[in-house]
Each structure stands twice: as structure tokens, then as C-alpha cells.
Amino acid sequence: MTEFEQQLQKQIEDLEIKQAFQEHTIEELNDAVTAQQRTIDRMNTQIAFLVTKLRSMEPANIAGMDEETPPPHY
């Protein structure tokens, strides 16, 4: 093998190593994004449930600020 062929072989090996590292990194990033999406979906479901619960609640027996009579010292 000539020196040029050896250099070319080394460059090919380096590129293959980089490509394998990039594939691994992409898989890790994909796993992280997938986990985040599951968390977001779960939180959206919880928020929808809370909104439904809040809307179905009966109003409290406490009068609103506009309905309150002023205190006697006014």
C-alpha cells in the first residue's frame, strides 16, 4: 500500500467513526425529544382535566368584591 492509500484509508476510518458517533448522538436526542413529548402530552391531559373540574365547580358562598357591602366605617 502506498502512503497515499494509507492516508485515504485513515480518512475513511475517521469518517466512519464520526458517522457512528453522530448516529449515536441522534438516537440519544430522539429519545430525549420523545420523552419530552410524552411529558407534554401528559401535562396537557392533566390541564384539560383541571379545566373541566374548575368549570364544573359550583360558585362559593362568598360574595364577589362588587357585591360586597362596604364596611361600616365608610
C-alpha positions as CSV (number, residue, x, y, z in Angstrom):
1,M,0.0,0.0,0.0
2,T,1.3,3.4,-0.9
3,E,1.4,6.3,1.5
4,F,-1.5,7.9,-0.3
5,E,-3.6,4.8,0.0
6,Q,-2.8,4.6,3.7
7,Q,-3.8,8.2,4.2
8,L,-7.0,7.7,2.3
9,Q,-7.8,4.6,4.3
10,K,-7.2,6.5,7.6
11,Q,-9.5,9.3,6.4
12,I,-12.2,6.8,5.6
13,E,-11.9,5.2,9.0
14,D,-12.1,8.6,10.7
15,L,-15.2,9.4,8.7
16,E,-16.8,6.1,9.7
17,I,-16.0,6.7,13.4
18,K,-17.6,10.2,13.2
19,Q,-20.6,8.9,11.4
20,A,-21.1,6.2,14.1
21,F,-20.8,8.8,16.8
22,Q,-23.3,11.1,15.1
23,E,-25.8,8.2,14.7
24,H,-25.5,7.5,18.4
25,T,-26.0,11.2,19.3
26,I,-29.1,11.4,17.0
27,E,-30.6,8.4,18.7
28,E,-30.0,9.9,22.2
29,L,-31.5,13.2,21.1
30,N,-34.5,11.4,19.6
31,D,-35.0,9.6,22.9
32,A,-34.9,12.8,24.8
33,V,-37.4,14.6,22.5
34,T,-39.7,11.6,22.6
35,A,-39.6,11.6,26.4
36,Q,-40.3,15.3,26.5
37,Q,-43.3,14.9,24.1
38,R,-44.7,12.2,26.4
39,T,-44.4,14.6,29.3
40,I,-46.1,17.4,27.4
41,D,-48.9,15.1,26.4
42,R,-49.4,14.0,30.0
43,M,-49.4,17.6,31.2
44,N,-51.9,18.7,28.5
45,T,-54.2,15.9,29.7
46,Q,-53.9,17.0,33.3
47,I,-54.6,20.6,32.4
48,A,-57.6,19.7,30.4
49,F,-58.9,17.6,33.4
50,L,-58.3,20.5,35.8
51,V,-60.1,23.0,33.5
52,T,-63.1,20.6,33.3
53,K,-63.1,20.3,37.1
54,L,-62.9,24.0,37.7
55,R,-65.7,24.7,35.2
56,S,-67.9,22.2,36.9
57,M,-67.4,23.6,40.4
58,E,-70.2,25.5,42.0
59,P,-69.5,29.1,42.9
60,A,-68.6,29.7,46.5
61,N,-70.9,31.2,49.0
62,I,-68.6,34.2,49.3
63,A,-69.9,37.3,47.5
64,G,-67.7,38.9,44.9
65,M,-66.0,42.2,45.6
66,D,-68.6,44.1,43.5
67,E,-71.4,42.5,45.5
68,E,-69.9,43.1,49.0
69,T,-71.4,45.9,51.1
70,P,-68.9,48.4,52.3
71,P,-67.7,48.0,55.9
72,P,-69.4,50.3,58.5
73,H,-66.5,52.7,58.8
74,Y,-67.1,54.1,55.2
